Amino acid sequence: MLDTVRLFTKDFDIAKANSFVRMEQTDFSSGEMLSEKVFCNLPSGGRLNIKPQGMEKCLFYEVSLPKLIYGTSLKELRESDFERCLSAVAGEFQAAGAVIDSGAIENLPLSRLDYSRNIQVHHAIVDYLALLRNCSFGKRARTSWKTETVLWMNGSQEFTAYNKILEVKNSKQAAAAGITVDTPENVLRLESRLKAAAVIKRTLQQKRTFAECYDFRLAKEKLLSDFDTLVLNIGEQLQIDFNDDLERLQALREKSRYSWSLFLAEQGTELFLLKYGYDLELVKKLLLETYQRRQTYNILKSLKLFITEHRTKEQRNLLSEVRSKLAA
């Protein structure tokens, strides 16, 4: 249930024989070095970077653990793989020419941690994504239909859902994963990403080291917590800030004759209706504060048509399917 991790340490040396590349940016007028990049990209996909941290330098190592161990992130790690991970990471440091105590690797802190789960689903992946993209995780979701991916961002945290088989088909992992062009695309990948050391420590009850975070119970709890944080239409209504909506709608009304279209475009029709629990009387109250009665009823008519065309019961079943498998 772990995928990408980024370990870091200030306690390291670089061997004379090493694979690091140094790139300098220089001010040509003065000859002064403006910045320096020191990095090493490994065949596994692992990346090492040396960056200044105050007066010291810090070594960062980032890798997808399933790719490192199995050659593909389609195969999920097992709890029993931890010692194997430690050995493989030690080998990566050695291959790069980074000198570090191999016995200390399990206690290195993390500045990135991705928990993940592959969910085999019964319907087309786009059916799930079309519903999930209207959910909320702090900020507006980004959707790529080409890669069949929805990504939510909230500060230094991300949550994403995507077509895992499609991703593998379009990568160099296909052979290692046993994937061909004819493989059914029936795996929905969910990932919870923590992308800063302080966020990892705060979110995971002060846990911060590689060994502490290699915890499958903790991974399942985090994935479920993030999934439940998404605003789902399973009988729950979003928290409404009626006054904020009214203020925004009236501000748009003063600027444009297309104020209602602009208002909906900011959050999507589905999310707007979810916020109001599909309560058209409450929506009517909002509209009458801004528009004439005739325009209000025209808008309500369009919303009723939208609701009719969308299969909310089936949508609830899709989300319930994903959550039950995630919790299993």
C-alpha positions in Angstrom: 0.0 0.0 0.0 3.1 2.3 -0.2 4.2 3.6 -3.6 6.5 6.7 -3.9 8.6 7.7 -0.9 11.2 10.5 -0.5 13.8 9.9 2.2 16.3 12.5 3.3 19.4 12.8 5.4 22.2 15.3 6.2 24.5 12.4 7.3 26.1 11.3 4.1 29.2 11.5 1.9 29.8 11.2 -1.8 32.3 8.6 -3.0 35.1 9.6 -5.4 33.6 7.2 -7.9 30.0 8.3 -8.2 27.2 8.8 -10.7 26.1 12.3 -9.7 25.7 15.0 -12.3 26.5 18.7 -11.5 24.8 21.5 -13.4 25.7 25.1 -12.6 23.9 28.3 -13.6 26.3 31.2 -13.9 25.9 34.9 -14.3 27.9 35.4 -17.5 28.5 39.1 -16.8 30.2 38.5 -13.5 31.1 34.8 -13.6 29.3 34.3 -10.3 27.6 30.9 -9.8 23.9 31.6 -9.2 22.8 28.0 -8.5 23.9 24.4 -8.6 22.0 21.2 -9.2 23.6 17.9 -8.1 21.5 14.9 -8.9 21.6 11.2 -10.0 18.9 9.4 -12.0 19.0 5.6 -11.6 17.7 2.9 -13.9 15.0 1.9 -11.4 13.4 5.4 -11.7 14.9 6.4 -8.4 16.3 9.9 -8.1 18.8 11.4 -5.8 19.3 15.2 -5.3 21.6 17.1 -3.1 20.2 20.4 -1.9 21.3 23.1 0.5 19.5 23.2 3.9 20.7 26.2 5.8 24.5 25.9 6.1 24.4 22.2 5.4 23.6 20.0 2.5 20.8 17.4 2.4 20.5 14.2 0.3 17.1 13.4 -1.0 16.2 10.0 -2.5 12.8 9.5 -4.2 11.5 6.2 -5.6 8.4 4.2 -6.3 8.9 1.2 -4.0 6.8 -1.3 -6.1 8.8 -0.3 -9.2 12.0 -0.8 -7.3 11.0 -4.2 -6.0 8.8 -5.6 -8.7 9.6 -3.5 -11.8 6.0 -2.2 -11.8 3.7 -0.1 -9.6 0.8 -2.2 -10.7 1.9 -4.9 -8.2 1.3 -3.8 -4.6 3.9 -4.2 -1.8 3.3 -6.7 0.9 3.8 -6.0 4.6 6.6 -8.7 4.5 8.5 -6.7 1.8 10.0 -4.2 4.3 13.4 -5.8 4.6 13.6 -6.3 0.9 12.9 -2.6 0.5 15.6 -1.6 2.9 18.1 -3.8 1.0 17.0 -2.4 -2.4 17.3 1.2 -1.2 20.8 0.5 0.2 21.7 -0.8 -3.2 20.4 2.4 -4.8 22.6 4.6 -2.6 25.6 2.4 -3.3 25.0 2.5 -7.1 24.8 6.3 -7.1 28.0 6.6 -5.0 26.2 8.0 -1.9 27.8 6.8 1.2 25.3 6.3 4.1 25.0 3.8 7.0 22.7 1.1 5.6 21.5 0.4 9.1 20.2 3.9 9.4 17.9 3.8 6.3 14.8 2.5 8.2 15.1 5.5 10.5 15.4 8.2 7.8 12.6 10.7 7.8 10.3 11.1 4.9 9.4 14.3 3.0 7.0 12.5 0.6 4.8 9.5 1.2 2.2 8.0 -1.2 -0.2 5.4 0.1 -2.1 3.6 -2.7 -4.6 0.9 -3.5 -5.6 -0.8 -6.7 -9.4 -1.4 -6.8 -10.7 -3.8 -9.4 -14.1 -2.4 -10.6 -17.1 -3.7 -12.5 -17.8 -0.7 -14.7 -15.8 1.5 -17.0 -13.2 3.7 -15.2 -14.6 6.8 -16.7 -18.0 6.2 -15.0 -16.3 6.4 -11.6 -14.1 9.4 -12.6 -17.1 11.3 -14.0 -18.7 11.1 -10.6 -15.6 11.6 -8.5 -14.5 14.8 -10.4 -17.5 16.6 -8.9 -16.3 15.8 -5.4 -14.3 18.2 -3.2 -11.0 17.8 -1.4 -10.3 21.4 -0.4 -9.7 22.7 -3.9 -11.2 22.2 -7.3 -10.3 18.9 -9.0 -8.2 18.7 -12.1 -9.4 16.2 -14.7 -7.6 14.7 -17.7 -9.8 12.5 -19.8 -6.9 11.5 -22.0 -5.1 9.8 -19.1 -8.4 9.1 -17.3 -7.2 10.9 -14.1 -8.8 13.1 -11.5 -6.4 14.9 -9.1 -7.4 16.9 -6.0 -4.9 19.2 -4.3 -5.1 20.7 -0.8 -1.9 22.4 0.2 0.9 19.8 0.5 -1.6 16.9 0.2 -3.0 15.3 -2.9 -5.6 12.6 -3.6 -5.9 11.1 -7.0 -8.0 8.4 -8.8 -7.0 7.1 -12.2 -7.0 4.3 -14.7 -4.0 2.2 -13.6 -4.0 -0.2 -16.5 -4.0 2.6 -19.0 -1.1 4.3 -17.2 0.9 1.0 -17.3 0.1 0.5 -21.0 1.5 3.9 -21.8 4.7 3.3 -19.8 7.8 1.1 -19.8 6.3 -1.0 -17.1 4.0 -3.0 -19.4 6.2 -6.0 -19.9 7.1 -6.3 -16.2 3.4 -6.1 -15.3 2.3 -8.6 -17.9 0.1 -6.0 -19.6 -0.7 -6.0 -23.3 -2.9 -3.8 -25.4 -5.7 -6.3 -24.9 -5.7 -6.2 -21.1 -9.0 -5.1 -19.7 -8.8 -1.6 -18.1 -10.6 -2.5 -14.9 -8.3 -1.2 -12.1 -9.1 2.1 -10.4 -6.0 3.4 -8.6 -6.5 5.6 -5.5 -3.5 7.4 -4.1 -3.1 9.6 -1.0 0.0 11.8 -1.3 1.7 13.7 1.6 4.4 15.9 0.1 6.1 17.6 3.0 7.9 16.3 6.1 5.9 18.5 8.4 2.6 17.4 6.8 3.6 13.7 7.2 4.4 14.2 10.9 1.3 16.2 11.6 -1.1 13.9 9.7 0.2 10.6 10.8 0.2 11.2 14.6 3.9 12.2 14.8 5.2 9.3 12.7 7.8 10.4 10.2 10.5 7.7 9.6 10.5 5.1 6.8 9.9 2.3 9.3 7.1 4.1 11.1 5.3 4.9 7.9 5.6 1.5 6.4 2.4 0.6 8.2 -0.4 -1.0 6.2 -3.1 -0.3 8.9 -2.1 3.4 8.8 -2.2 3.3 5.0 -5.7 1.9 4.9 -6.9 4.5 7.5 -5.4 7.4 5.5 -6.9 6.3 2.2 -10.3 5.7 3.7 -10.2 9.1 5.5 -9.3 10.9 2.3 -12.0 9.1 0.3 -14.6 10.0 3.0 -13.4 13.6 2.9 -14.4 13.8 -0.7 -18.0 15.1 -0.8 -19.9 12.0 -1.8 -23.6 11.8 -2.7 -24.4 8.9 -0.4 -27.1 10.6 1.6 -24.8 13.4 2.8 -25.3 17.0 2.0 -22.4 19.4 1.6 -22.1 22.2 4.1 -23.7 25.3 2.6 -22.6 28.8 3.1 -25.7 30.4 1.7 -24.5 34.0 2.3 -21.2 33.4 0.5 -23.0 31.9 -2.5 -25.5 34.8 -2.6 -22.7 37.4 -2.4 -20.8 35.7 -5.2 -23.9 35.3 -7.4 -24.9 39.0 -7.0 -21.4 40.2 -7.7 -21.4 38.2 -11.0 -24.9 39.6 -11.8 -23.5 43.1 -11.7 -20.7 42.3 -14.1 -22.3 40.0 -16.7 -25.6 39.0 -18.2 -24.3 35.4 -18.0 -23.9 35.5 -14.3 -25.7 32.1 -13.6 -23.6 30.3 -16.2 -20.4 31.8 -14.7 -21.5 30.9 -11.2 -22.1 27.3 -12.1 -18.9 27.1 -14.0 -16.9 27.9 -10.9 -18.1 24.7 -9.1 -20.0 22.5 -11.6 -23.7 21.8 -11.7 -23.3 18.4 -9.9 -21.3 19.9 -7.0 -23.7 22.8 -6.7 -26.7 20.4 -6.4 -24.8 18.3 -4.0 -24.2 21.3 -1.8 -27.9 22.0 -1.7 -28.9 18.4 -1.2 -30.9 18.6 -4.5 -33.3 20.8 -2.5 -34.7 23.0 -5.3 -36.7 25.1 -2.8 -33.5 26.2 -1.2 -32.0 26.9 -4.6 -35.1 28.9 -5.5 -34.6 31.1 -2.4 -31.0 31.8 -3.5 -32.2 32.7 -7.1 -35.1 35.0 -6.0 -32.6 37.1 -4.1 -30.8 37.8 -7.3 -33.2 37.3 -10.3 -36.7 38.1 -11.4 -39.3 35.4 -10.9 -39.4 34.4 -14.6 -35.6 33.9 -14.9 -35.6 32.0 -11.6 -38.1 29.5 -12.9 -36.2 29.1 -16.2 -33.1 28.2 -14.2 -35.0 25.8 -12.0 -36.4 24.2 -15.1 -32.9 23.6 -16.4 -31.7 22.2 -13.1 -34.7 19.7 -13.0 -33.7 18.6 -16.5 -30.1 18.1 -15.3 -31.2 16.0 -12.4 -33.5 13.9 -14.6 -30.6 13.1 -16.9 -28.3 12.0 -14.2 -28.5 8.6 -12.5 -27.9 9.5 -8.9 -28.9 6.1 -7.5 -26.4 4.3 -9.8 -23.7 6.9 -8.9 -24.2 6.2 -5.2 -23.8 2.5 -5.9 -20.5 3.1 -7.8 -19.1 5.0 -4.8 -20.3 2.5 -2.3 -18.6 -0.2 -4.4 -15.2 1.6 -4.3 -15.4 2.4 -0.6 -16.3 -1.2 0.4 -13.3 -2.6 -1.6 -11.0 0.1 -0.2 -12.0 -0.9 3.3 -11.6 -4.7 2.7 
